[in-house]
Amino acid sequence: MTRNCIKCEKSAAIASVRAQQWLAENRSSLEASRQYVEKNGLPLADYRNF
């Protein structure tokens, strides 16, 4: 395996871990946003052209 390939694999693994950490840290905010949209609909939905 070449160094570039190993470096790409490491970068992908780091990105995956960071994405999982971000999701864990922001899970409550994402859930609150989802609940808001379920209850109130999308903000500015009246202004959508489609």
Backbone as a ProteinNet text record, in pm:
[ID]
protein_1_A
[PRIMARY]
MTRNCIKCEKSAAIASVRAQQWLAENRSSLEASRQYVEKNGLPLADYRNF
[TERTIARY]
83.8	0	89	50.4	131.2	101.1	190.3	170.3	45.1	18.3	-100.6	-227.2	-228.7	-346.1	-367.1	-259.5	-267.2	-312.8	-258.6	-295.6	-443.5	-495	-637.5	-724.4	-682.1	-757.6	-760.9	-647.9	-642.8	-731.5	-727	-809.7	-958.1	-995.5	-1134.9	-1177.7	-1090.5	-1122.8	-1138.8	-1050.8	-1060.2	-1188.7	-1222.3	-1345.2	-1467.6	-1466.4	-1578.3	-1594.9	-1484.4	-1489.3	-1538.7	-1487.5	-1530.8	-1679.3	-1729.4	-1872.2	-1956.5	-1912.4	-1984.2	-1982.8	-1868.8	-1859.8	-1951.5	-1953.6	-2038.8	-2184.8	-2224	-2361.8	-2398.1	-2309.6	-2334.3	-2346	-2259.6	-2261.1	-2383.3	-2438.8	-2549.1	-2683.1	-2687.3	-2809	-2930.9	-2915.6	-3031.3	-3081.2	-2990.9	-3032.2	-3103.2	-3052.2	-3116.4	-3255.7	-3268.8	-3399.5	-3496.7	-3450	-3536	-3582.2	-3492.7	-3528.1	-3631.2	-3611	-3706	-3844	-3848	-3976	-4044.5	-3966.6	-4022.6	-4089.4	-4019.5	-4074	-4198.2	-4198.5	-4317.8	-4436.8	-4414.1	-4522	-4564.4	-4468.3	-4496.3	-4478.6	-4424.6	-4395	-4261.4	-4222.5	-4094.7	-4102.6	-3999.3	-3996.7	-3990.9	-4061	-4065.2	-4125.9	-4200.2	-4260.2	-4357.2	-4419	-4512.8	-4444.3	-4313.3	-4239.4	-4172.3	-4192.2	-4132.2	-4203.6	-4127.6	-4185	-4213.2	-4195.9	-4219.5	-4300
-117.5	0	124.9	223.3	344.3	434.7	527.5	620.8	703.9	744.6	825.7	749.4	622.3	540.1	525.4	502.2	490.5	623.4	732.3	865.9	892.2	851.4	868.7	787.4	665.5	580.7	641.5	695.2	759.3	882.9	960.9	1080.7	1044.8	940.6	897.3	848.3	777.4	728.3	844.6	942	1059.9	1136.5	1154	1224.2	1151.9	1021.1	942.5	959.5	955.1	973.1	1112.7	1212.5	1350.6	1367.9	1306.9	1315.5	1250.8	1136.5	1069.3	1153.8	1216.1	1302.2	1422.8	1483.4	1599.8	1562.4	1448.1	1403.4	1380.2	1317.7	1292.6	1423.8	1520.1	1648.5	1732.1	1713.2	1797.2	1724.9	1602.8	1522.5	1591.7	1652.2	1714.8	1835.2	1912.1	2026.3	1980.2	1877.8	1824	1770.3	1703.4	1649.8	1763.4	1868.2	1983.1	2049.7	2061.5	2120.8	2034.8	1904.3	1813.1	1825	1831.1	1842.9	1975.8	2082.8	2213.4	2207.5	2148.3	2140.4	2052.7	1943.9	1859.2	1936.1	2017.1	2090.6	2213.8	2288.2	2418.1	2425.2	2321.5	2325.2	2393.9	2398.4	2459.2	2610.8	2671.6	2818.1	2871.5	2977.4	3043.4	2954.9	2852.4	2763.3	2838.8	2945.3	3022.2	3091.8	3107.7	3180	3087.8	2957.7	2863.1	2870.8	2857.9	2866.8	2729.5	2624.4	2490.5	2408.5
0	0	0	-74.6	-80.6	38.3	62	173.4	154.2	31.1	4.8	38.2	7.3	34.1	185	257.8	403.2	462.7	410	458.8	434.2	318.1	287.2	382.1	411	503.2	642.2	687.8	819.2	821.7	715.3	707.1	710.2	639.7	637.7	775.3	843.7	977.9	1075	1065.1	1152.4	1123.5	997.5	960.2	1013.5	1007.6	1058.4	1209.2	1281.4	1427	1461.3	1389.9	1415.4	1386.9	1281.4	1248.6	1357.9	1407.9	1516.3	1643.1	1672.5	1790.9	1776.3	1658.7	1635.7	1656.1	1599.9	1613.2	1759.4	1834.8	1976.8	2053.6	2022.6	2092.5	2058.1	1940	1893.2	1885.6	1934.3	1924.1	1985.1	2102.2	2168.1	2087.9	2030.1	1948	1821.6	1759.8	1639.5	1670.9	1783.4	1823.7	1853.2	1920.9	1949.8	1820.9	1725.2	1596.2	1523.8	1524.7	1461	1523.9	1657.2	1727.5	1695.6	1686.7	1652	1514.9	1418.2	1282.4	1279.3	1354.4	1360.5	1415	1515.5	1582.1	1501.9	1447.3	1387	1236.2	1177.2	1034.7	1010.4	884.7	849.6	860.9	920.5	923.4	780.3	756.4	624.7	516.1	552.3	452.6	360.6	411.9	330.4	213.7	221.1	118.1	17.2	30.8	-62.5	-196.7	-303	-438.8	-499	-424.1	-480	-385.6
[MASK]
++++++++++++++++++++++++++++++++++++++++++++++++++

